[in-house]
Amino acid sequence: MGWTYFAVLYSNNVYLDKYNKKPPKTWDELIKISKEIITEERKNNTSIITFNGLLNDVESGTCTINEIIYSFRESVDAPYPKLPSKESIAALEMMKKMKDEIGSETLFRSSDDYTFTRLITGDYIFLKFWFFPDIPDLYITPLPGGKEGISGSSIGGFNLGINKYIPDDKKDAALKALQYITSKEVQKKVALEKHLYTAIPSLYDDEEVCEVVDCAFFKSIQLTPRPITPDYSEYSDKYRNYVYEFLYGDESAEKVLKDIRDMTKIYSLSLSTEDSTVGLFITVTVISISFIMILSLSLLFIEKVKIFFNFLENDLWFISIIGIILVTSVCYLDIGKITVAKCESRILLLSLGFTLNIIPFLYKLLINYPEQNKISQWVRQNKYYFILAFILIDLILFEFTFITPYKVRNIIIKDGKNFEVCNMEKGFGNFLNMFMISEKFIIMLALLFLIFIEWSIEVTYYDVRFLVFAIYCCGLSVIAMLIVSHIEINDYIKYYTIRDSIYIFYGLTSYILLYGYRIFYIIIKKDNEDDLYLKRFRDNMKNTTNQNQINSSSKYSVSSNSNHGSSSIINIADKLINLHYQKSSSNPDISIRPPTSTSPDISSTNYTNPPSEFSSNYQTQSLY
């Protein structure tokens, strides 16, 4: 309502003057003076109390705790002490010291009414209570602090609002009333007539106001607000009860302060090890994996081993590995505070990463299709357009996410650690996510179909088998992501660890099954790579020649059957099965790659000029 109230220390002038004492400026002084006076006064007056504490089970108790902690900051301009910290721990220890040495649990937990009664009767040395104007014959001073010059007082007041359900014309009238009540002129009038302290600071420089109220005294009060939370009543109750577990119980100060902090703190993974080492471990792991992946690409340029990576061209290997790194780099987005930008970036990195990782293999399988077709021919001639098309699909779908953008949602854990997650509202957002996931599964199904067709082609025998395992692992990763997004996990460490483990699993399995196993093969191989090349070269030539003979025989058989009037047509299923068991390709777009210049001369084996049908049916893709 514009005017405010705050807590002060009432010192009984009768007792302080009798023992020639001044109001204390520190809590230690308050304890010392209380002990000196009570020792003498209790000889004749057993009803007198030293200090009420006002650490009771209502809002006043919360304010007292808030004030004492604030009074232990290092300097006047220092912020509110962190929870826990050496300052906040010292504050709680001081509360307990006062309770044990000059008070009791019963006294400190006494009601506000009890304190007000004592204020009227005068049976006290010191009282902590709300400020009341015009109380005579008392020393009214700011509350003491951890050291002289430092204090703290919870600020209070009254709130006025406008009912949102009333008609607009009444809202306008109510607004004018509020503007009038909170105007500087009205606040000045209240201060002059009621001797109340206004919340308008500039009035304490008004000479007319300062003749009525003690402006210097108000300026000496070091005010501190109470915490702002969605449900303050519940927060206040828990706040007090946590502190009282230490003050009136056996819990440690550090433990209860951590519990208080956890009520409002939003936890996240961090490179700091203060709360957990998980964030640092995940970051180091992802950086190490990415570094190894990038470093291993140098093998593509080493003459003696690059033949083991002939399944893809060098540029496609780079694209695929970059895609894997993009997926694993999503883990970085879980470090630090979660933001909308991070939520949006996550879906983009996952989508693009998958595309860059997998599409090069879709390209390869398409151009390796065993039979000549226009699609394979177009894809071969437009490699980068083909890859770019899928990237554009990802970017277009990503743009649609801004229709229903992500929001950051707080996960509040009762008696636990709160954290944040990305949340997209139900409706179009969820539909779009499922559409994007479905698109990825369609790509995986297309890959599996082409793998089935090319399953028996000898030159890519091991390549397609490792590729199918990579696709299965990719599918499992996507399913795991969906499951994690739909189950309730109330531990932020488990939530982020499980999610980031899925990204790392995807990255490791994709790398090992698509690229890394080739490095392993290089390490353990027993034959010289050139000898191995020639061995596979000769074996596949023999197999291809035999297959050509079989194919020729089959063609003759079909032609013969046709001449006998047979009108049977091989159905699609039979054709797919035949392609599945075909060991060599009849696609003339696939040309043989000759041995490297470092390979031994094989002219003596009469393979210098292989038959034309062999060159059109065989491409050296791999040596496995």
N, C-alpha and C positions, 0 to 999 in steps of 0.2 A: 504493500500500500504506500510505499515511499519512505516510511520511517522504519527504523530497525531496532533490534535489541541485541545484546551481546553479554558475555559473561565477564564478571569482575571478581576481585578478592575483597571481601568485607573483613576488616580488621577491627576487633573490639577496642575502641580507644581507651576504655576504662582500664583494661589489663595492660595494654601496651604503654600507657602513660604511667601506670603504677610501677612498672618494672623498667621504665625508661627505654623502651624499645620502639623501633620504627617498623613500618610495614615491610615485609621481606620482598626482595627482588629476585631471589632464586629459591628453588624448592629446598635446597639444603638449608638455607637460612630459615625457611618456614619450619622445618623439622627441629632445628636447633632452638629457635625461640619458643616453639610449642613445648618442648621438653623442659626448658628452664621455668616457664610460667606454670605449667601443669603440676610440676613437682611441688611447688609452694601452694598453689591454689587448692589442690586436692586435699590438703590437710584440713580445710574448712568447708570445701564445696565439692561434693562428690558428683554433682549433676553436670558440672561444666565439661564441655568437650573441647578437644584441641582443633581438629579440622574434619569437616564432614566428608570430604572426598568427592561426594556426588558421583560415585561410580555404581549407579543403581541399574535396575532392569528396564528403564524407559529411555526415551530419547536423550534425556539429560546425561545419562551415562555414556552414550555414543559421543556426545559433544565434548565431554570431559576428556575422553581418550584422545579424540581428535586434537584438542587443545594442547594436551601435555606432549604429545608426539611433535606437534608443530613447534612447541617451545624449546625443543632440543635441536633445532637446526643450527648450523654453524654460525650464521650471521643473520642480520635483520633482512637482508635482501636475498638470502638463500631460499631455494624452493622447498616445498614440503619434503621431508626426509623420505627416502625410498623404503619400501617394505620388502624384505628386512634390510636393515643397515645398522651400523654401529650406533647412529643417533636414535633410531626408532627402538632398538633393543635397550639402550640406556634409558629411554623414556618409560618403557614398561617396567624396567627394574626399579626406577624411581617410584612408580605407583605402588609397587609391592613393598618397597622400603617404607613409604609413608604409612601404608596399611599396617605393617608389622610393628613399626616403632612408635607411631603417635595415634593409631586408630585401631580398627578391627573390621572384620568382614561385615558384621551387623551394622556398624556405624557407616561404613562406606557404601553399603547397599540401601541405606535409608531413603525414603521417598522424598520427592520435592516438597511435599507438605510438611514433612518433618523439618526440612531445612528452613522453610519459610517461618515455621513456628519458632525455631531457634533464633532466627533473625529478629523476631519481634521481642522475645523474652530476654535476649542478651546472654544466654548461658553458653557462650562459645568464645574461643580465642580468634579462630579464623573460620570463615565460611566462603565457599565458592558457590556463586549463584548468579542468576541473571540480574542485570542492572535495573534498579528502580530509582527514579529521580526523587529528589527532595526527602531523603532519609537523613535526619540530623544526627550529629554526634557520632559519626562512624568514619573510619578511614576507608575510603573507596579508591582502590588502585588497580592497575592492570594486573593480571595473573602473573605469578612468578615464572621463571624459565630455567633452563638448564644452566645458563650463566647470565650475569647481569646484562641488562639491555635487550635480552631476547625474551619474547613473550608470545602468547597466542590466545585468541579468543574466537570461539565459533560465532559466526554471524547468523542472525535469525531475522524473521520478519513475517509478513503476511502477504498472501497472493490474492489477486482479484482476477477474474476471468469473465468472458462473455459466453453465454449459452449459445452454442452453434445451432440449436434447433428453433430459436425464436425467429420471428419475421425479420426481414432485412431492415425495415425502418426502425425496429427496436434495437437491432444491432448497432445501427448508426448512432442512435441516441445513447446507448450504453458506452460506445466508444468515446463520445464527447464527454461523458461523465468521468470516465477513466482518465482522459487527458486533463480534465480539470483537477481531479484529485491529486494526480502526480505532477502537476505543474509546479514550477519553482515558487510562485506566489503563494499557493496553498500550503506547500511544504514549509515555507518560512512562517506562515501564520500558525501552523501546528507547533513548530519549534518554539515560537514566542509565547503561545498561550498554554501549551501542555508540557513544555520543557522536555519534549521528546527529541531524540536524535534522528535527523533525516538521513536518507540514503543519497542525497545530492551533495557531493563533496564541496562544491563551490560555496555553499552556504556557510561553511565553517571559516570562511574568510570575510564574512559579512559582520561588520562591527555591531550592528543592532542585534543580530542573533547571538553573537559571542558575549553580549552583556547579560543574556539570560541563561545560556547553557555554556558549559566549560568546553570551549572549542579545543583548547590545548590538551585537555584530558582525552577527548575523543580521538584526536590525532595521535595520541600515544598508544592507543589500543591497536594491537597488531592482529587484525582480523584474518580469519581463515574460513573459507567456505566448506560446507560438507560435501562429501562425494556426490557426483551426479550419476545415477544409474536408472535403468528402466523401471525397476521396482525398488524404490528406496526403502520402503518399510521393511521388506524382507532382508534387504542388504544390511540395514541398521541393526536388526535383531541378530543376524549372523555375526556381524562385525563385533558387537559387544560380547556375544557368547564365546567367540574365539579368544578374545583378550581375557575374559574371565576364566577360561580354562588354565591360563597362566596365573592370573592375579589371585584367584580363589582355588586353584587346583594345582596340579603337579606338572603340567605341560611346559615345555621350554618356550622362552620368548621368541626365539627364532622360528620355531615350528608354527606358532599361532600367527605370527606376522606373515609367514609364507601362505598360510591358509587364507588370510585376509586378502593378500595380493592376488591369489588365484581366483577370487570371486569376480574380479573385473579384468584381470590380465588375459590377453589373447595370446596364446602360445603359438609359436611357429618354429619350424626348423631353422637353425642358425649355424653359422660358422663358428660361433662362440660355443665353448663347452660348458658354459655356466649351467644351463638347464639339461642339456643332452649332447652327446657326441655324435648322434645319428646324422645330423645335418652335415657336419664336417666329413664324416666317413663316406656318405653318399656323394658329396662333391668331389672328394679325392678319387673315389672309385670311378666316377663318370669321366673325370679328366684323364685318368690313367688309361681307361678303355679307349677313349677318343684318340689319345696320343698314339697308342699301339696301332689302332686302325689306320691312322694317317701315315705312320711310319712304315707300315707293311706295304703300302701302295708303291713304295720304291722298288719292290721286287718286280714290278711290271716292266722296269727298264733295265733289269739285269739280264744279260743275254743268255746265261746258262740256265736260268730258271723261269724266264717269262713264258716259255712254252707250256708251263703247267697252268697258265691263266688264259689259254687261248679260247676258252668257252665264250668270253665276252671280249669286245674290243676295250682298249685301255680307257677311253672316255666313258664307256658304260660302267666299267668298274668304279671309276671315280664317282659317277653319279650315284651308284648303288651304295657305296660306302658313306657318302655324304648324307644319303637318306637315313641310314642307320644312326649316324651321329646326331641328326636332327631329332630322332625319336628319343634317344637316350638323354639329349640335352633338355628335354622337358623336365627332368629332375631339378634343374637349376631354378625353375619357376616356383618350386616349393620352398625355396630358401628365402626367408624373410617374410614380410607382411604380404598377405594375399590381396591382390588388387584386381579390378575388372580387366585391366590391360593384360595381366598375367593369365587370367581365365581365357581371354580371347586368343592370346598367343599360344596357349596350350593346344587348343583344337587345331590351330593352323599348323603348328609344328608336327603334330601327330599325323595329320592328313597328308601334308607335303612329304614328311619323312617316309611314310609308307609308300607313297607314289614313287618317289625317287629310288627307293630301295628295290621295289618289285618290278616296276614297269620295264627296266632294261631286260629282265628275264622274259617278260611277256613278248617284248620285241624279238628276242633271240629265238624263242620257240615258234613264233609266227613265221619268221623267215626260214626256219628249219623244217617247216611242214613238209612231210614226205612227198607230197604231190604238188605239182606246179599249180598255182592259182593266182588270181589277180590281187587278192588281199595281201598275200605274202610279197608279191612283187612291188606293190605300192609302199608297203611298210619298209621294205629294204631300201627303196629309193628315197624315202622321206623319213629317215630315222628321227631327226630332231623335231620335225613337225608332229610325228607320232607321240613322242614323249611330251612335247609342249601341250598337246591337246589335253592330256590327263592333268597336267599342272593347271591349266586354265579351268578345268572342271572344278578342281579343288578351290581355286581362288573365287570362282563364281559362287560356289556353295558357301564358302566362308563369308562372303559379302552378305548373304541372306541371314547370317546369324545376328546381324545388327538390327534386324526387325524386332526380335525379342532378345535383347542383349543379356549377357550374363550379369548376375548380381553376386556380391559377396555376402554370404550368410554366416552369422555367428552360431556356432554350436556351443551352447551353454551346458556345462557338465556340473551337476550338483555335487558338491564336495569333490570336485575333480579339476582338471585343467581345460579351460575353454580354448577353442581354436576356430579357424575360419575355413570355409570351403566355397568353391565356385558353385553357383546354383543358377540354372536356367528354368524359368517358369514353364509350367506345363502348357501344352498346346502346340503351337507351331514350332517352338524351340525344340521340344522333345522329338517332334516329327522330323525336323531337319537333321537332328543328330542321328536318328535311326536311319534316315535316308543316306547319310554320308557313310554310316557303318555298312549298310546294305551294299552300297557301291563298292566298298572294299571287298566284301565277301564275293560279289560277282566277279571281280578281278581274280580273286583266288580260285574261284570255280573255273574260270576260263583257263587259268594256268594248269589246274589239275586235269582239265580236259585235254589240253595240248600235251601234257606229260603222258597221259594215257596213250595218246596217238603215237608219240615218239618214244615210248617206253623201251622198245627193243632195238632202237638204232644204236649200233655198237659204238660209234665214235662219241656219243654223248651218254653212254650207258650210266656211268657214275654221276655225271653232272645232274641228270634229271632225278636220280634217286635221292641225292642230297637236297636237291631243290624241293622235292615233295615233303621231306622232313621239315625243311625251313617253313614251308607254307602251313603245315600242321601246327608248328610252334607259333607262327604268327596268328593263326586262328585261335589257338588257346589263349594267347595274350589278349586278343580283342575280347574274347568271352570273359576272361578274368577281369578286364577293365569294366565291363558291363556289370558284372556281379558286385564288384567293390563299390560301384556308383549307386547300387540299389540296396546295399545292406548298411545297417547302422553300426558304426564303429565309434565308441565314445572315448577313445584314447588317441590323442593326436600323433603320438609316436608310432603307434601301430598303423594308424590311417595312412600317414605319409610313407612309412617304411614299406607297407604292402603295395601301395600304388607305385612307388618308385622302383620297387623290386620287379614289378611287371615290366616297366619300361626297360630296365637293365636286362631282364631275361630276354625280352624281344631283341634287344641289340646284340647280346652275346650269341644267342642261338642263330640269328640271321647271319652274323659275321662268320661264325664257326662253320655253319653248314653251307654257306655260299662261297666263302673265300678262305677262311682260316684253315680248313682241313687240307687245302692244297699246300699250305706252308708245312703242315705236319707231314704230309706225304713227301715233300722235298727233304725234310730232315731225316726220315726213316728209310728212304728209298735205298735199295742196294745196288741197282744198276745205274750206270752212267746215263744222264738224261738223253744223250745222243743215241746210245745203244738202245735205250728204251723206246725212243722215237722210232727208230728203224724197225724195231721188233713189232711195235703196234702197226706201223706203216705196212709192213709185209703181211702181217696176219689179217689186217682189214682188207688188203687187196685180194687175198685169197678168198676171204669170206664174201667180199663183194662180187667177185667173179662167179663163185658158186651160186650166189643169190640171183645174179643176172641170168644164169642158166635156168634156175628154177622159174624165175619170172617169165623167161622166154617160153619155157615149157607150158606154163600156165596160160600164157596168151594163146599159144597154139591150141591148147585144149579147149579154151573158150571159143576160139574161132572154129574149131572142128565141130563143137557142139552146135554152134550157130548154123554151120553148113548142113547139119542133120535136121534142121528145122526147129531146134529148141528155142523157145521164146522166154525162158526164165531170166529174171533180172535180179542181180544181187541187191538186196535191200540195204538200207543205210546201216543197220546194225552189223550186218556181215561185213560191210566195207570198213567200218570202224575197227572191228575185230581183226580184219586182215592188216590194216594199217598198224594196229597195236603190236602185231607179231612181226612186222616187217623190220629187217635188220639193217637195211640201207635205204637211202633216200633216192627217189627218182625225180627229185626237183632239180631241173637244170640250172636254177638260179644259184645253187650251192656249188661252189667250185673248190677244188682241192687246194690246200695251202702247202706249198713245197717245203721240204726240209730247210732248216736254217743254214746259213753259210758255214756254220761251224760243224755241221753234220758230216760224217765220213762220206766219201764218194761211193755211190751205190750203182754206178753204171755197169759194174761187172755182174750185177744181179738182173740185168735186163729190165730194170724198172725206170730207166731214164725217161722213156716215152711211154707211159702207161696207155692202155687202150682208151679210146675216146669215151666209150660208155662208162668206164671207171671214173674218169675225171668229172663226168656229169652226175655221178651217183654218190660221190664221196667227198666229204669235207673233213679235214682233220681238225676237230674241235677240241679234243682232249686226249690225254694219254692214259686214261684210266680204264 
